[in-house]
Amino acid sequence: MNTEEKRPIMRLPGDESLRILVVVAHPHDVCHMGGTCAHHVERGDSVSVVAITGGQRTHNEKLADELRKPSDRQDTKVVHGSQDDYAKRKKEEFARACAVFGVTDVTVLPFSDHPLEATEDVVSALAEILYAVRPQLILTHAPYTLPDRRFHYAWVNDHTAAGIAVQKALNHVSIPDTSMGRSPHRVAAIYYTGIDYGFHEVDVCIDISDQVENRIKAEEIFESQGHTAEFAIKRIESSAGFQGWKAGTGYAETFIRGYREISRCLSVTKENLQLAGSSHEERLRWITGENPHDDEQDVSRQRRE
Ligand SMILES: [Zn+2]
């Protein structure tokens, strides 16, 4: 990532492109928002992705499997393999997975996971990135956990800590930096991934039916976590597929709004209008991942051209 400080964005009329920053705890977490990122890249927005940790201690399944064996049957290469080698492999997988969604600005910060804590070092590293990118939109983890049978403290994990670190960094850069003479920065919107939340707890569903192949591909890339082609299909069908099903579409990535949306009027999306006006047969087509209105859009686009 180019850390040279960017000037605050002066939006010109008609300039709709956005600067988007995605901050995740571990490299694999970007997959949960990959389809959304691809849509933004497609519409000309700039998307930068940062993993706070290399995921060195996350899902090292090969090591876990070796340590389950009696010590005389363990593969010493795996047992004594360095955490750095595992992290390096994961970093490569991270870059490849991001590339599947058209994202090339990819950074892994040098912090360790399990536990990840929102320390001063983590917060100031994120603040530097915020100054450099000056995003209008942030996608990250929620800085809170929902009570789960009243044991919510048990669920404060790396993802929650990442969300807290992002919020602290946002607070930091919103204050004028007199020592460096930097202008303050505020983001316009923040969205928390809904991956760990129930379908009734999320605010926004992004229809990623056109990105299913890419989501499966990205999932499969994380071989270091033991992912296989079969696992990748199952995971996407049961997560993005389930969220899509609940939203009345094929596949969806879900988000929770971190900031309240301000508008002069209430809004309704084109997709909600289309769904409301769809016949039963069209709704079924939509749920199977095929937007029946795509044909109409193609026709009207051709008419305009
Ligand atoms: Zn994670």
Residues whose N, C-alpha, C, O or C-beta is under 5 A from the ligand:
A	BS01	ZN	A25 H26 D29
